[in-house]
Amino acid sequence: MGLDTVIVAFFVVGTILVVAGTLTMGTNNLVESSFHGYVSAHQTMMDRLQTRIEIRNIAFNVSTNHASFTVANTGETKLYNFDHWDVLLVKNGQVSYLDNSQYTITPDVDIINPGILDPHESVKMELLVDLESNESFIVKIITENGIVSSAEHEAGE
């Protein structure tokens, strides 16, 4: 064996080490990103488990034919993406998805963080949709993380 065989052996061993290092770094990145994905999914699930809202105090205003009610945060998660909430109205067997121009949200009890619905705080919502007197309807609120609350009321009660 000559010097050329030793040089080729060093190149082969070097190539094997480079490939092994690249494979190890790739595996490390895969494990790291999988762990961060798991942590993120776990945090989202914990937020969902700790989020609860409740619709309270539904009232019908006879002069405007609008309904208003309070949405209380009875869970442990802060809610703040009101633009991402879905508001559904069921009346006469028809479901209507209300856009932002068909309802208003104003703080009712906003003690800790202005503009954020902290636990044990509430917001006042008014549906700007005309309802008939003695008409039964169901309002359903869905938060940005998928938590649902609904309530039924008869207009004029």
C-alpha positions, 0 to 999 in steps of 0.5 A: 500500500502506498501513500495514495491509498492512505490519502484516499482512506482519509478522504473516505473517512472524512466524507463519512464523518461529514455525512454522519454530522449532517445526519446528526444535525438534521435529526437534532433539528427534527427532534427540536421542531417536533418538541416545539410543535408538541409544546405549542399544541399542548399549550393550545389544548390547555388554553381551550380546556381553561376557556369558558364563556357564558351568555347572561342577561339577555334583554330585548329592547322594544323600541329598537327591536334589538337584543343585548346580553352579557358575555362573561369570561368564567374560565382562566384564559384571557380573550382578546381577538373579538374580531375572530369571534363568530356570532350566530343567530338562529331564528325561524329555523334559519341560521345567520352568521353575523358580521362585525357590522351586525353587532357591537361589543363594549366592555362591561366589567374591564378592570385589569387589562383594557380591551382584554376580556380577562377571567371574571370580566364581561363584555356587553354585546348588542345584536343590531339585527331587527327581531320581532316581538315574541319571536324566539331566537338562539344566539351562539358565540364562538371564541377564537380558540373554538369555545362555544356558548349559546342561549335561547330567548324569546323577544319581548320577555 
